[in-house]
Amino acid sequence: MVIERDQPDERLAAAIAGLRDKEPDRDLWPGIQEQISARRKPTLQLRWPLAIAAGLVLLLGGAIAGRQLAIREQPEVNVVTTIPESEPEFIAAGFSKAELTLAGAIEDLQRAYLDAAPRLDEDTRRAIASSLAAIDSAIAQARNLAGDSPDDVAAARYLTRTMQRKLKVLQTATSMASRT
């Protein structure tokens, strides 16, 4: 059954029949080559969230590797099997050297960050400042807690860990600012 739609338009059939291959008037390759070479070379684009995540992964991996090495390098410990009859003596938690060392490292990194910070955009600087303010508040609370009970090892450890967190944030922020 033949339907009107099956019949090609006579003008279209004539136009199709009249088509012929034709050489271009000029050489097209120089224009194509110019467009190809004008394209930008692909560059690595690093986004801030990805950079922060990568930095944290590197820090975590380094911490794990360092912990594993420290465990392997620990000297053999002799275990005392007898318990002394006298009252056990308690030694105050001696984390003051660690705190002083961390405080010095934090000061050095803060100076380096403040030098490099103007290279970051304002939103990033605000976010980092907010994070540092929160960590500073936690450090102040930890210092108060450790100062109230100097024999409390857990309080001293909390203070040290909080200071280490600030150190890590400053390391990441300084690294980000230095790359831009």
Secondary structure, 3 states (H helix, E strand, C coil): CCCHHHCCCHHHHHHHHCCCCCCCCCCCHHHHHHHHHHCCCCCCCCCHHHHHHHHHHHHHHHHHHHHHHHHHHCCCCCCCCCCCCCCCCCCCCCCHHHHHHHHHHHHHHHHHHHHHHHHCCHHHHHHHHHHHHHHHHHHHHHHHHHHHCCCCHHHHHHHHHHHHHHHHHHHHHHHHHHHC
